Amino acid sequence: MHQLSWLEAIVIGALQGVAELFPVSSLGHSILLPAVVGGSWAQDLDVSAPESPYLAFIVGLHVATALALIVFFRRDWVRIVRGLVTSVVRREVVSSEQRLAWLLVLGTIPVGLAGLLLEHAFRVYLSRPVPTALFLVLNGLVLLGAEALRRRAAAPDTARVPASSAEGDPAARTVALQVGPRTGAAPTGDGVAADTRLARMPVPRAVGIGAAQIAALCPGISRSGVTMATGLLRGLSHEDAARFSFLLSTPVILAAGVLKLGDLAGPLGDGVRPQILAGSLLSFVGAYLSVRFLTRYFEHRSLRPFGVYCIAVGIGCLIWFAVR
């Protein structure tokens, strides 16, 4: 049985923390990087191998990433959990906290069921370098396509008042500043205001965005990327799409880790638990810094740079695998 070196644990732990929340697929990078490096890395970090300690390592990284999300959104999760509890106790769904809590629950059910039924098959048969690189290219195309479709759909709503009339008419200038895409481009307020906006989503829309996470079972497809792309296409702003994506992914990532904690305590964790602890710590720090950066980034920027990156890396890996 291959073991994990400290260097492998440090590099993959830091990579997981960053790539899990960036729309570039952490699992895809965790498969492609060892394959590109080759040698002991390709053997030690083979996620498709049934008895590899890498599986136990990935469990620790997922739990650490979820904990980082909970810490960052701790105030939101306090409100959400409180809303869910009061909704169940009072048998009502009247406040925005209660409604958002149920939207997250309903949005998580499809990927939860799909993960229980399909995760093993997808990991065994698809978690290989070439399919992963192809899925990473597809992920990039999805991100670019979502941005293009959103811009096209929003174009009729972003018509500007002619400059000549706006300059001479204060009311016209006000209209010109307020006109924006129906996806909510106006500046957002604090977490309460953002959660209130998200709570207004129709149930089918929230479930559809949540169900998009199923695609992330394919290595190379980003969970945050596909949910954000779906959110944009369903009328959310970049900021709200990112926020809803992070809130949706927290219970899924946490559950994926908790359900397999037995791997850490069992034989797969023997001899690598110190490396798992070190990698998980780096994953926690990387995830926290990533979500802090991304929540600000998506206030004014798009998914396009990440789409270009995924396509370039995916094609580059395919060329590397073909010529080496």
Secondary structure as GFF3:
##gff-version 3
##sequence-region A 1 324
A	DSSP	alpha_helix	6	19	.	.	.	ID=ss1
A	DSSP	alpha_helix	26	37	.	.	.	ID=ss2
A	DSSP	alpha_helix	40	44	.	.	.	ID=ss3
A	DSSP	alpha_helix	53	72	.	.	.	ID=ss4
A	DSSP	alpha_helix	74	90	.	.	.	ID=ss5
A	DSSP	alpha_helix	96	126	.	.	.	ID=ss6
A	DSSP	alpha_helix	129	154	.	.	.	ID=ss7
A	DSSP	three_ten_helix	155	158	.	.	.	ID=ss8
A	DSSP	alpha_helix	163	168	.	.	.	ID=ss9
A	DSSP	alpha_helix	170	178	.	.	.	ID=ss10
A	DSSP	alpha_helix	191	199	.	.	.	ID=ss11
A	DSSP	alpha_helix	203	211	.	.	.	ID=ss12
A	DSSP	three_ten_helix	212	217	.	.	.	ID=ss13
A	DSSP	alpha_helix	223	233	.	.	.	ID=ss14
A	DSSP	alpha_helix	238	258	.	.	.	ID=ss15
A	DSSP	alpha_helix	261	265	.	.	.	ID=ss16
A	DSSP	three_ten_helix	267	269	.	.	.	ID=ss17
A	DSSP	alpha_helix	273	297	.	.	.	ID=ss18
A	DSSP	alpha_helix	304	323	.	.	.	ID=ss19
###
